[in-house]
Amino acid sequence: MTLRNNLDQTDLHILDIITNNARIPFKDVANEVGISRAAVHQRVNRMIDMKVITGSGYHIDPRKVDFKTCTYVGIFLEKGGYYEDVARQLQDIQEIVECHYTTGQYAIFVKVYARDNEHLKEILSEKVQKISGISSTETFISLEETFKRQVPIQE
């Protein structure tokens, strides 16, 4: 059976396994799925080419490298047409780790990591709020990340 993006049940099973443990050897994936290691490798490469799999690497806990303040910032624009230019400038701010063009109250919603509140103030007042086209911001400090996960692969 073919599902979304031409993925079959075997592809989805592989995705389910590797999203739960990105360091699992392909031979172990092959054993669990019931296909050869080479077939797993080919399928993973195909999913990378299709941009179903969009990256790999290690996830760093920001708190362990002294970024203790996680913040979400809603950004109001002077005009909706400023979005692309503002987004390009926001991308230059290294502490911004996510940027979303949104519906609702804010035009843009970003996730920011700062070392502390003083660093956050500097990011907001010296970087974000100085971008032409931004009319104002609203900041929400995260007190705790309760959980974080990938989207479910198999239903």
Protein Blocks (a to p, Z undefined) as FASTA:
>chain_A
ZZehhiafklmmmmmmmmmomkbcfklmmmmnopafklmmmmmmmmmmnomagcecdddd
fklnopabccddddddfbfklmmmmmmmmmmmmklmbdcddehjbfbdcddddfblmlmm
mmmmmmmmmpghiabdcddddfbdfbdcdddfbZZ
